[in-house]
Amino acid sequence: MNVVTALLVAAFLFITGSMLGWVTEVLFRRFFTAKKWINPGFLTGPYLPLYGFGIAGLFALSFLPIYTGHPWLDAVIIILIMGVTMTLIEYIAGLIFIKGMKIKLWDYSNRWGNIQGIICPLFSLFWLLVSAFYYFVIRLYVIDAVIWFVEHIEFSFIVGLFLGVFFVDLGHSLNISAKIRTFAKSHNIVVHFEKLKETVKEKVESLEKKKASFVFPFKSDGNLNDHLSSYEKNYSNPKLQTGAEGKKES
């Protein structure tokens, strides 16, 4: 496989994992946590990049040349490496948003053994289970999908189209995050993204008498800074800002 094909495969895995992760999060929130339909994550469209990087990483790690002479031990070592890698990806993503953008996409502050509210043993165990599920259940299906993609490389046009839309969405979302970051820095706070979405939704539905948009959670007649001011008034207490729990949203 040449470099260009390898990059296309990585892009294919990224978009597939991102979209499947988004669907998983939407259903998880609807039926297990929030009990309502929520568009999760930092971006507008139906994708969560954390899952995209995750599936691409798991695919690559599953080919690690580990040979102990015991197949079951090889599998255990690879799965442990996968779980640690996924936790590391989660930590780096969370740190980038908190330190760089003053935005908190998820919060494990109430979980035992958490580190900066970004990772915790419970969700590291979750990633370990996901890694085991990938390795033993879906790994061969993913390999088959990659083989199909390589044999039908013309499908890369769709991948390119998706990435084009993705980067437009990324630019739009970064523009919003820049405004949030400016406000957060001037008020010395970290903004909990989901709580900010809820603040906007409440204002739209109570004051503007309109149904809040599922796709565009910040769509409103009001100014974003006004919504941020309302957010700060309601959630300026650090305990309130770190009280939410959730899964990945990046």
N, C-alpha and C positions, 0 to 999 in steps of 0.2 A: 504494500500500500504506500503510494507516494505521499508527500507532505500535503498537497492540495486535497487529495481524497481524505486523508486523516482529519484535516480541518473541517471538511464538509461533514464527515461522520460525527465529529465533536459537536458541530452546530445542530445536526439532526437530533442527537441525543439531548442536547440542551433544550431545544424547543419542545421535544416530546416530554421530557421530565418536567419542564416548567408548566406546561399545560395540564398534565396529569396531576401535578402537585396542587395546582389551583383548584381543580375539580375536587380533589380530596379535601382541601381546606374548606371549601364552600359547603360540602356535605357534612363535614365534621362539625362546623359551627352551627349549621341548620338543625342537626338532629342530636347533638351531644352537648354543646356548650352554650352558645348564645340563643339557640332555639329560634333563629330567624335567618333570613337570607342576607348575607354580608359579603361584599366584594373585598376579599382579604388582600393585604399587601400594600406595598409602596407604589406600585404601578397601577395604571387604569385598566389595561387589557387582561385577558384570561391567562395570565402566566405568573409564576413565582420563580424568579431566577435561582433562589437557593436550592430548589429541587432540581432545576436544570443542571446546575453545577454538580449536585449530588449524584444524579444518575450517570453523568459523564465520568465522574470520579470513581463510582462503584464499578462501572464497566472496565475502566483502565486497571483498577486495583485487582479485579478478579483474575487478571492474567499474570499476577506477580509470580516469578519463578521460585516458588518455595517448595522444596522437596526434602522432607524429613525421613522419608521411607514409610510413613504412615499417612495415608490419604486423609483420614479424619482429622489428624493433627494439622496437616497442611490447611485444611478448610477452617479449622478453629483459628489458626494464626492469621489467615487472610481476613476472616470476619472481624477479628479484633482490630486489625489495622484499618479496616473499613469504618468501624464504629468510631475509632479515635479520629480518623480523618474527617468524618462527618461532623463530629463535635467541634473539631478545630475550624472547619468551614463556618459553622454556626457562630462560633466565638468571634472570628475575624469579621464576619458580616455585621454582627451586633455591635462590635467595637467601632467599626467604620461609621455606622449611623449615629451612635451616641456621641463619639468624640468629634467626628467630622461634621455631622449635620445637626447635632443636638436633637435627634429624633430617636425615640424608643419604639421599635416595632413589636417587640414582645418583652415580657418581664417575668423572670422566675424568682424575684426577690423573696417571695413567700415560700419558696421551695427549699428543703433542707440541702445544705452543702453547696448552695449556688455560688458562683463566682461573678460578681458585679451584676447579678440579675440576668446575665446573658446565657450562661450554661448552668446545668445542675445535673446531679447523678441520675435523677429520674429520666430526664430526656436524653441523657447519654445512653441509658439503658434502652430507651426507645430507638435511638439510632442503631444500637447494636442489634436489636430485633429486626429492624428494617434491613440491615445489612445481611443478616442470616436469611431473611425471607427472599431478598434479592438473589443471594448465592444459591440457595437450594431450590427455589420455586420459579423465579422468572429469568434467571441469567441466560438460559438457553434460548428463551423466546426473544430476549434482547439481542443476542448474537444473531439469531435468524433474521430479525428486523434489520440489523446493520448489514448483513449479507444481501438482503433484498435491496436495500438502499444503494449499496455499491453496484449491484447489478442493474439498477434503474437510476443511474446517476442524473438523468434528466430531471428527476424529482427535486434536484438541488435548486431548481428555479423557484419552487414553492418555499424551500428553506430560505432562500435569499429574500423572497417577498416578505416572509414572516419577520426576518431580521430587520428589514427596512421599517416595517410597522413598529417593531419592538424599539428601535432606536429613536423613532419619532416620539413614541410614548415615553421613553426614558428622558428625552429632552424636556418634554412637557412636565414630567414629574419632578425632574431636577429643578426646574424653574419654580415650582411650588415649594420644594424643600428649601431653596435658597431664601425665600421669603420667611419660611418658618424659622430657619437658622438665624436670620437677622433679628427676628423678634425674640427668639430664645436667648441669644447672646446678650441682647440689651436688657433682658429681664432676669438673666442668670438662672435659667431653668432648662430642663430637658423635656421636650414635648412628647407625650404619649400619643402616638399616631392614631390609634383606634379611638381614644377618648376625644381627640380633636374632631375626628369624623362624626362621633356621636353629638358633639356640640353643634356642628354645622347642621346635622340632620334635625336636631331639636329646634333650632332657629328657623330652618326652612319650613318645617311642618307646623310650628306653633305661631310664628310671626308672619311668614310669607304665605301661609295657608296653601302650600303645595306639597306634593309627594316628593321626598328626597330621591335623588337619582341613585340607582344601584351602581351604574357604571362610572358616573362622575360624582363622587361623594362630596367634592368641594364646590359643586355647581350651586350658586346662590346669587340672589340679588345684592347681598351684602358684600362688604370688603373682607378679605381674608384676615387682615389685622384686627378687624372688629371681632371676628370669630375667635381669634387667638386671645384677645383681651377677655372674652367671655370664658374661654378655656382656663386662662390663668386665674380668673376669679373663682372658678369652681374647683380647680385642681392644683392650686398653688401649694397646698400642703404636700411635702415630699412623700408622706405616707400614702396619700391618695395617688400620687404619680407612680408609685412603685407597687400598687396593690393589684394590678391586673395580671392575669395569667393567660398564657396562650401558646399556640404553636407557632411555627415559622410563618413569616409574612413577607420576607424580602423577595 
